[in-house]
Amino acid sequence: MQKAASKKIISVNRKARHNYIVEKTYEAGIELVGTEVKSLRNGSVNLKDSYCIVDNGQIYILNMHISPYENGNIFNRDPIRKRRLLMHKQEILNLYNSVRLKGYSLIPLSIYFSKSKVKIELGFCKGKKIYDKRAEMAAKDAKRQMERAKKQSLSY
């Protein structure tokens, strides 16, 4: 029997699900240096404004801020440098064609440890319009009101 892979979530991009409609998710490895991994173990990463691009058959993540490791000296790298993601060539090609033709974006949704490897969850996303956001907020509010009314009616 195969054991389930242990996932330890480091950071989640909460704004991504608010600003985008996530069509499909992908898992990718990320190429890091030692002090960046140590900094990730401390949980000092920010995915808020990050996005992915495909360049020369490689996929990169931009604007992901990994704070410098406090105990690292000359080995610390630039906190917002361009980092390469590790995916199969065919997956990258399919993503590139979809993003280029259909107007979708590749947005990092979360970063986590899978066993001892750092993985990133990418969302194949389409931007939400303002009216989509308003409708979603109205639906959440209506659901909350119904739950509140249900609790009050059960208490009497």
C-alpha positions as CSV (number, residue, x, y, z in Angstrom):
1,M,0.0,0.0,0.0
2,Q,1.2,3.4,-0.9
3,K,1.5,6.0,1.8
4,A,-0.1,9.5,1.3
5,A,2.5,12.2,0.7
6,S,2.8,14.5,3.7
7,K,2.1,18.1,2.8
8,K,3.3,21.0,5.1
9,I,1.8,24.2,3.7
10,I,4.2,27.2,4.0
11,S,2.2,30.0,2.5
12,V,-1.1,30.5,0.6
13,N,-2.0,33.2,-1.8
14,R,-5.4,34.2,-0.5
15,K,-5.9,37.1,-3.0
16,A,-5.5,34.8,-6.0
17,R,-8.9,33.0,-5.4
18,H,-10.5,36.4,-4.8
19,N,-9.1,38.0,-8.0
20,Y,-9.1,35.1,-10.3
21,I,-11.3,32.1,-11.4
22,V,-9.1,29.1,-11.0
23,E,-9.8,26.7,-13.9
24,K,-7.1,24.1,-13.3
25,T,-4.2,23.5,-10.9
26,Y,-0.7,22.2,-11.5
27,E,2.1,21.1,-9.2
28,A,5.6,22.2,-9.9
29,G,9.0,22.0,-8.2
30,I,11.0,25.1,-7.6
31,E,14.7,25.7,-8.0
32,L,16.1,27.2,-4.9
33,V,19.4,27.7,-3.1
34,G,20.1,26.5,0.4
35,T,19.5,29.7,2.3
36,E,16.2,30.2,0.6
37,V,15.0,26.7,1.7
38,K,16.1,27.6,5.3
39,S,14.1,30.8,5.0
40,L,11.1,28.9,3.7
41,R,11.3,26.5,6.7
42,N,10.8,29.7,8.9
43,G,7.8,30.6,6.8
44,S,9.1,33.9,5.5
45,V,7.7,34.0,1.9
46,N,5.1,36.3,0.2
47,L,3.2,35.1,-2.9
48,K,0.8,38.1,-3.0
49,D,1.8,39.8,-6.3
50,S,3.6,36.9,-7.9
51,Y,2.9,35.4,-11.3
52,C,4.5,33.0,-13.8
53,I,5.8,33.4,-17.3
54,V,7.1,31.0,-19.9
55,D,10.4,32.0,-21.5
56,N,12.5,29.9,-23.9
57,G,10.7,26.7,-23.0
58,Q,11.3,27.3,-19.3
59,I,8.7,28.5,-16.7
60,Y,9.7,31.1,-14.2
61,I,8.0,32.7,-11.2
62,L,8.4,36.5,-10.7
63,N,7.8,38.8,-7.7
64,M,7.8,35.9,-5.2
65,H,9.5,37.4,-2.1
66,I,11.6,35.0,0.0
67,S,13.1,37.0,2.9
68,P,16.9,36.6,3.4
69,Y,17.9,34.0,6.0
70,E,19.1,35.7,9.2
71,N,22.1,33.5,9.7
72,G,23.1,33.4,6.0
73,N,25.8,35.8,5.1
74,I,27.3,36.0,1.5
75,F,25.1,33.1,0.4
76,N,21.8,35.1,0.6
77,R,20.3,35.9,-2.8
78,D,18.1,38.7,-4.0
79,P,14.7,38.2,-2.3
80,I,12.6,38.8,-5.4
81,R,14.8,37.2,-8.1
82,K,13.4,35.2,-11.0
83,R,13.1,31.6,-10.0
84,R,12.8,28.6,-12.3
85,L,10.0,26.1,-11.9
86,L,10.4,22.4,-12.6
87,M,7.8,20.8,-14.8
88,H,7.7,18.4,-17.7
89,K,8.5,20.0,-21.1
90,Q,5.1,18.9,-22.6
91,E,3.2,20.5,-19.7
92,I,5.1,23.8,-20.1
93,L,4.4,23.8,-23.8
94,N,0.6,23.2,-23.2
95,L,0.5,25.9,-20.6
96,Y,2.4,28.3,-22.9
97,N,-0.1,27.8,-25.7
98,S,-3.1,28.1,-23.5
99,V,-1.8,31.3,-21.8
100,R,-0.9,32.8,-25.2
101,L,-4.0,32.0,-27.0
102,K,-6.8,32.2,-24.5
103,G,-5.7,35.1,-22.3
104,Y,-5.3,33.1,-19.1
105,S,-2.7,33.7,-16.4
106,L,-0.5,31.4,-14.3
107,I,-0.8,32.4,-10.7
108,P,0.9,30.6,-7.7
109,L,-1.8,29.6,-5.3
110,S,0.3,28.0,-2.5
111,I,3.8,26.8,-1.6
112,Y,4.4,23.8,0.5
113,F,6.8,21.0,1.4
114,S,6.0,17.6,0.0
115,K,8.2,15.2,1.9
116,S,11.5,17.1,1.8
117,K,10.9,18.9,-1.5
118,V,9.5,22.4,-2.0
119,K,6.5,22.4,-4.3
120,I,4.4,25.2,-5.6
121,E,0.7,24.9,-6.7
122,L,0.0,26.9,-9.9
123,G,-3.4,27.9,-10.9
124,F,-4.5,28.3,-14.5
125,C,-6.6,31.4,-13.9
126,K,-8.8,33.9,-15.7
127,G,-9.3,37.3,-14.1
128,K,-12.6,38.1,-12.4
129,K,-14.6,41.1,-13.3
130,I,-15.9,43.4,-10.5
131,Y,-19.5,42.1,-10.9
132,D,-18.2,38.6,-10.4
133,K,-16.6,39.6,-7.1
134,R,-19.8,41.3,-6.0
135,A,-21.9,38.3,-6.8
136,E,-19.6,36.0,-4.9
137,M,-19.6,38.3,-1.9
138,A,-23.4,38.5,-2.0
139,A,-23.7,34.7,-2.2
140,K,-21.4,34.3,0.8
141,D,-23.4,36.9,2.8
142,A,-26.7,35.2,2.0
143,K,-25.3,31.9,3.1
144,R,-24.1,33.4,6.3
145,Q,-27.5,35.0,7.0
146,M,-29.2,31.7,6.4
147,E,-26.9,29.9,8.8
148,R,-27.4,32.6,11.4
149,A,-31.2,32.3,11.1
150,K,-31.0,28.5,11.3
151,K,-29.0,28.7,14.5
152,Q,-31.5,31.1,16.0
153,S,-34.5,29.0,15.1
154,L,-32.9,25.9,16.7
155,S,-32.1,27.7,19.9
156,Y,-35.8,28.6,20.6
